[in-house]
Amino acid sequence: MAIVVQKFGGTSVGDTKLIKAAAQRVIDTKLSGKDLIVVVSAMGQETDRLYDLAYEIMDDPPPRELDMLVSTGEQVSIALMSIAMHSLGHDAISFVAGQIGVRTDSYHSKAKILDIQRERVDAALREGKIVIVAGFQGVDEQSNITTLGRGGSDTSAVALAAVFGAELCEIYKDVDGVFTADPRIVPSARLLDTISYDEMLELAGMGAGVLHSRSVELAKKHGVPLRVRSSFNRQPGTLVRREDNGEAKPLTGVTFNKKEAKITLHRVPDRPGVASTILHPIAQRNINVDMIIQNPGRNGVTDVTFTVPKSDLAEALQVCGQVASEIGAEKVLSDDRVAKVSAVGGGMRHHPGVAHRMFAALALEGINIQNISTSEIRISCIVRDEDCDRSLRAVHDAFE
């Protein structure tokens, strides 16, 4: 039988009533003639609760022990989900990631999946069981438990769908699908029927919390169709797939990210290789860098500005301080009260004037743009964090 992977997020399994409702949805799919692999996140706010416990004891918990702790949330939810399946008269079996050979690298809290073994899951499916797998986690080559970062259960689901050749990967959330903007901030935001991998990847990477960006990368690489649906209704949601041959809209959606900070190395020597010298040690710490801007050099010096996740700011500043001393930069500046507003659309390739319309909309609101970066289908601006919501609404309205 064809395989479908279904993933249920924390809000979808927040209590036993919700778990039984999710189990019934899985069973409905099973009865339609599909084999099921179900990926489950920890219940509700459980992961946050576990993190809080660790930080009550120590300001800087060892990363290995932190992963050991927070990975337990998924073990509870997969067992309860399996029990719910049995209560509804269907055979199911739960596995933590290590039991089915989800192998990762050793970057605790940011691990990447390297390989997944098929044998145990294949055997369970042949026996007619519904397979339930803990998302968000894996084990490294030394058998240490690792976690994949926030939203990592999405990545677990897509990786399993790729390995097992699933015909579809359904991601169940507390939203109806992918919207043109966050409807909590932009009341006129519309639900999208479809969106391309590239557009979804840009939206996810720029802060849209609907899907984990790494999950979209994997889906695109392996051609896994993704459907984002609500756990609380039967609407079809949004299908994420390859771009069709039709002409795309100039703008598909706008999003924001208030979880980034800006770092500037001031008066850096303007010579070949200096940007690499700055960014290499940051990359070695597995810190993602975005929106890199180097000003034109004057009098032999320049400024280099980039953004990093706010959670990595302290570590990035420590590295930058060391690098600044080594290369003779004058000082390191940072600002954690910024927000990134991004407009995304595959049609930008073919529709001139998109940037002008976006910048004009922000200017009409009196919003100052601090930095700009672009890709083929995305324009991002750094603004003050207090201007974020107004910026989002202004850009969304400008493109109707």
N, C-alpha and C positions, 0 to 999 in steps of 0.2 A: 504493500500500500504506500501511497505518497505520504511523505512526512511533512507535518506542519510544526513549527516552533512557536510557542506562545509565551510571552514574558509578562509577568504581573509585577508592577511596581509597589512600593511600600504603601501608598494610599489605597491600592486595590486589595491589599491583604491586611488592613489595619486592625481588624478584630476577627473573631471567629465567624461572625455572620457574613462578613465580606469574603472571608476565605471560602466558606461554603458556596457563596454566589459565584466566585471565580471557578471553583471546582465544577460547578454545574455548566459553566460556559465551556470548559475544557471537555467535559463529557459530551456536550452537544456536538462539538467538533469531531470527537471520537466516533460518535454514532453516525456521522455523515460519511464514514469510511476512511478516516485518516489515522495514521500513526502519530502520536503526540509526544513531543519533548517540551516540557514546561519549565521555564526558568523563573525563579521567584526571588524577590528582594526581601530584605528584613521588614518586619511589620512597622508600619507607621513611622514614628520618630525614634525607633529603637537604635539605629546606628548613631544618631546624635546623642542619645542617652549614654551609650557606651563610651563615645569619645569624651563626653563630659566627666564621666567617672574617672577616666584615665588622667584628665587634666586637673581634676581635684586633688589627685595624689602628687602629680609632678608636672612642672611647666613644659618639660620637653621629654615626653616618654620615648623609650627606645622604639624605633619604627617597627622592628620585628614583633615586639610584644603588643604594640598597638594593633597590628594586623591580626595577631592571634586573638585579641579581644574582640574587635569589631566584626570579624568574620563569623562569630557565633550567632549573630542575629539571623542570618540566612538559614542556619541549621534548624533553628526553631520553626521558621516559617515553612520550610520544605516538609518537615515532619508533620506539621499541622495540615498542610495541603494534602499530603498523602492520606492522612487519617480521614480527611473530609471526603476524598475519593472513595475510600473503603466504606464510609458511612452511607454513600449513595449507591453502593453496590458494584463498584468497579475496582479492578485490581490496579494498584499503583505501587511504585517503589521510589524512594527518595535517595539522592546521592549528594554529598558535599563534593566540591569540585575535585578534590584530591582523589576521591574514590573512582572517578572515571578518567583520571589522567589528564586533567587540564594543567599543562605545564606552562610556566611563565618565566620571565627573567626575574632578577632578584631586587628590583627597585620597589621596595616596600611602599605601599599606598599609591604607587603609580605604575604597577607592573603591567607588562604587555604579554598577551598570550602568544606562546611559541608553537604549541602543539596540543591536540586533543586526541586521546586514544578512543577507538570506536568499539572495542570488543564488548565491554560490559553493557553499554547502552544497546548495541545491536542485539545482544542476547535477551535483554529485557523486552525489547520491542518484538522479537520473534515469539516470545511467550504471551504476547498480547497485552503487556502491561503499559500503563501510562508512566513515562519516565519524568521524574521531577528533579531538577538540578538547582543547586545553590548558585545564584549569580554573584558577581562582584568579586569572586575569589579564584585562587588557583594555588599551585605549589611550585616552588622553584626546584632546581636540580639537586639541592640539598634537603629536599622535602620540607622546607619551611613554608608555612602558610603565607600567601601574599594577597593583596587586594588591588583592584584595578582602578581605584579612584572613584569619585562621586559619579553616579550614573553608570558605573561599570557593569551593572547587570544587563543593560542594553547591549554592551559589547559581548558579554557572555552569550547572549541569545543569538546574535548574528554570527558569532564564531561557530556555534553549534549548528546553525542553519547551513553555513558554508561547508562544514566538514561532512554533514549528513545529506547534503544535496536537497535540502528542504524546498518545497515549491513556494513556500511563503513563510515569512517571519512576522508575526503579529505582536506589536508592542502595546500593551494595555496600560492606559494612564488615567489620570483624573481629569483629562481634557478630551474634547471631542475629536481632536486631530491637530493638524498644523494650521495655524491662522496667519493672516497677513501681518499681524502684530499681536502683541500681548493684549487680549481683550479686556483685561483688568485695567489697563492704562489707556487703550484706544478703543472706545466703545464701538466704533464703526468697523473694527477688524472683521474680516470675513474668513470662513473656513475654506481651505483649499481642498479640492478633490484630488489633485495630484501635484507632485513637485519633483523636480529632477534631483538625482544624487548630488550634483554639483551645487545646486541652490541650497539644498538641505545641509550640505556640508559647510557651506559658508555661513548659513544662519546658525547652525550648531556651534561652529567655531567662534562666532562673534557674540555668543551669549544666550541664544535661544535654548531654553532648558528642556525642550520637548524630547530631544534625542541627544545621546552622548556622541560627540563628534567622531570618536574612534569607531563607534558602531557603524556610522554612515560610511566611513572610509572602507571598512571591511565589506559592507554590503555592496558598495560600488565595485571594489576589486573583484569580488566573486559573483557579481550579478544576482545578489539575493534581493528579491522584492520585499520591501518593508511596508507594513500597513500600521499606522498609528491610530488606535481606536480608544474609545472610552470604556472603562470597566462598568459604567453605570447606565449605559443604554446600548441599543443594538444598531446604532448608526454605523455606516461603513467606514467613516473616518477619512484619513488621507493616505494615498498610496505614494510611496517614494520609489521611483524607478528611473530607468534611463530616459534621457531627454528625447522627446519625439522630434520628428522632422519639421513640424510646424513652426511658425514664427513665434518665439516666446515673447511674453509681455516685457516691457522695459523694466518693470519692477515687480517682483513676486512677493517680497515681504521686507519689513524693517524690524530690527531687533536692537537690543541694548545689553550692555554688560557693565555692572557697577562693581565688579569684583576684580578689577585690574588697577594697577598703580603704574605711575610713570617715573622713569629714572633717566636722568641726564648727566653725562660726564662732560663737564665744562672745560673748554680750552684743552682739548686733546691734541697731541702732535698730529699734524696732517701729513701722514706718510702711508705708503702702501702697507697693508696688513694690519693696521691698527684696529679696524672693526673686528677682524678675526681674533686678535689678541684679547679684546674685551669679551666677546661672546663665547669663545671656546670654554673657558672655565665655568661659565654659567650653564652651558649645555652639559658639561660633565656632571653637574649637580641635578640633571634631569629637570631643569626649570624651563618652561616654554617661554620664548621671547616672541613678541609680536610688535607690529608697527614700528619698525626700525627706520629712523630718519637720521641722516648725517648732513649737516648744513655745509654749504660751500665753504672751503677753507679760505681764511684771510690771515695774512701775516704768519703763515706756517702753523696755524692752529684751527681747530674746528670743534663743534659740539656734536655729540652722539646721543640721541634720545631713543628710548624703546620702552615698551610696556611689558609687564610681567603679571602673573596672577598675584592679587593682593596677599594671598596666603603665603607666597614665596618671597615677599618683599624683603623681610629681614635678612634672609639668607642671601638673596641677590645683592643687597646693599653691602653685606660683609664681603662678598666676592669682588664687587666693584671697587670697594675701598682698597683692597689689596692690589687690584689691577691698576687703579689710578696712581698709586705710589710707584708701581713698576714702570709705567709708561710716561710718568711726569704730567698727568692731567692736573688741572688746578683744583677742582673739587667735584664732588658727587652730590647732585640734588635729587630729591624725590618728592612725589606728590601722590597721596593715596585718596584724594578727594576729587577724583575724575571719573568719568563714565565714557564708554565707547558706544556710539550710535552708528549702526550700519544699515545700509540699503543694499538689497541683493536682488538680482534678476538676470536670468540668462539673456534677456533681450537687450541688455546694455551693449552687447557686441554689435548690434545693428541699429540702435536708436541713439542718435547724437543728442547732446544736451541734458542727459540725466544728471550729471554732476552739477550743472548750472541750476537746474530746478531744485536740487537738494540744498545747495548752498543759499539760494535765494530764499527758500522757505525758512531756513534758520536765521537768515539776516532779518527777515520781516518780524521774527519773534525777538530780535535783539540778542540773539545767542552767539557768543564768540566761539569760534573754532580754534582750538589750540594746535592740533596736529591732524593731518590727513594721510590716509594710505588707501591704495586701491588694488584690486585684482581685476581680471577680465570681466567678472560679473559681480563685483562688490565695491562699494565705497564706504569707508569708515572715517568717522570724525571723533576726536577726543574733545569733550566739553566738560564743563564743571558738573559735578554730580547733581547739584540742585537744579540744573537745566535739563536733566536727562528726559524726564517725562514730557516736558513741553517740546523738546526736540523730536521725540518719537512721534507725537501727535502731528507736529507740523510737517514732517517729511511724509507720513502716511497720508495726510490730507492733500498734500501737494500732488500726489500721484493718484488721487481718487481711488 
